[in-house]
Amino acid sequence: MTVKVVFAFDQDAGGITNFFQLDDTIKGVLDNTTYTLGGAFSLVDVTEYVRSITISRGRSRLLDRTQAGSANITLDNRARLFDPTAGTAISPYSSSILPRKNVQVSVDDQPVFSGLVDDWNLDYDVSGDSTTTAVCVDGFVTLGQVAVGTATRSAELSGTRISSVLTEADWPTSKRALDAGEVSLQADTPDENTNTLAYLQTVTDTEFGAFFMSRTGLATFIDRDGSQDFTNPTVLGGTGIPISSVQIDYGTEQLYNDVTISRDNGGTAVVTDSTSQTAYGISEFSKSGLLFDNDTDLDTLADYLLSRYKDPVYRIQQVSVLMEGLGTADRAAVAALDVADPLQVTFTPAVGSAITQYATLDRIEHTISPASHVVTLSMSQAQPSFVLDSSLFGILDTNRLGF
């Protein structure tokens, strides 16, 4: 297994990069193949200095919004290679130790985190040891710093709305992976100074989909149709990728029997389940400010949420995977996982039969050191939609129609 950390440092970082340099007698020779044209930065592999990496990406659970992904990369700084005050005579990187440098972490050439450095934290010990920790965040930090335009938007599908807002925020079209959306949004005039990221998350709440920065740095939108497709899940446990531990949730933590959701310029849907309330007490869930174009879609979402969360469910909540014990194909499959991916999880208790559930991947965490690499996957139990002619999802009276 190969873990790699690459920073986009300045092209002229200590003169170590091999780029064409005008008027230089060696680097400025036309048609040479060693010193080629380059951009404003060079990709510098710092893997040999890495002591540890922690990565966290996703959301706490299905009903929560995705938060900015983060990575902490701790580097050996005993030679002051990652000290901005060291000077180029000591460190070729010193002039590049600045915030907002691009960074990517990969496993066997599969990116598992792409983002920007937010802070460089230096730690000098009296014993002579020293580390620099690059505190990194994904592209949400950029979207969270700009406001949405106040121009009136026409009624349109959620994916179209997200695309237009990203364009206003100057987010590159090449850095997007957007579903079309299943929900029609109302014509809307955002208030002045409305945060772009918050607005995009409201659109996503209305769709009941997922919006996040992918492991490769793409602004990604999965609509409700995509999030209910379990025809090709990653199989964990059982005959699939080996797992080392399982956590189960069973109780009222994700139980809601009184659901209230409302939309701007429209109605409020309130649905309850008296049987659940009698058995477990009243547990409320509410969401406001949604952008549905009509009350029918609002009512449909409220009914769906109540049916899904009114009763306690035995849920596989989290599993851990030891990467160093996996074969090449399994390791690649785990590295390729992203938020909202479909999973099929199986575990066998010490007594009794195997338990298998389908789940939506909510959060991915990597804990990497020279001795180990543990991936922790947090998930919400899924309700796969009915798929006509499918031997697995096309069983009458077993699978429900999607919404």
Number of C-alpha atoms within 10 A of each C-alpha: 15 9 19 18 21 17 22 18 23 21 19 17 19 17 12 12 18 15 19 20 15 12 9 9 8 13 18 16 16 11 9 11 11 12 17 15 13 13 8 9 17 19 16 18 15 13 15 10 17 21 16 18 21 18 20 21 26 28 23 15 18 21 16 12 20 22 19 19 26 22 28 19 23 21 22 19 19 17 13 20 22 28 23 17 13 16 15 15 8 15 19 18 24 21 19 21 21 17 14 15 19 19 24 22 23 18 19 14 13 19 19 26 28 24 27 25 23 19 18 20 13 17 12 13 9 6 6 7 12 17 24 24 23 25 18 27 26 29 19 19 17 15 21 14 11 16 20 22 18 13 11 10 15 12 16 16 20 27 22 17 20 25 21 13 19 20 12 14 18 11 18 11 12 8 14 17 17 18 20 18 24 17 22 20 24 21 14 17 13 17 12 11 11 14 17 24 22 15 17 22 21 18 25 27 20 24 26 21 25 26 26 29 27 26 26 19 20 20 25 19 26 24 22 20 17 18 19 23 20 23 14 10 15 19 18 21 20 16 9 13 19 20 21 12 13 18 11 12 15 13 13 15 9 20 21 26 25 23 23 19 19 21 20 14 13 16 15 16 20 16 18 20 16 14 12 19 16 9 9 17 14 16 18 12 17 13 15 14 15 22 26 26 21 16 15 12 17 22 19 12 19 24 16 14 19 21 15 16 19 24 20 17 16 12 19 23 19 20 20 19 23 16 23 13 14 16 12 12 10 18 20 17 13 21 22 15 19 21 25 25 21 27 23 20 25 21 20 12 9 7 6 7 9 12 12 15 16 22 26 25 25 27 25 24 20 22 16 19 15 10 7 12 20 17 21 21 22 23 27 24 21 21 19 21 20 21 18 12 9 10 8 14 19 16 14 9 7 11 15 15 14 14 12
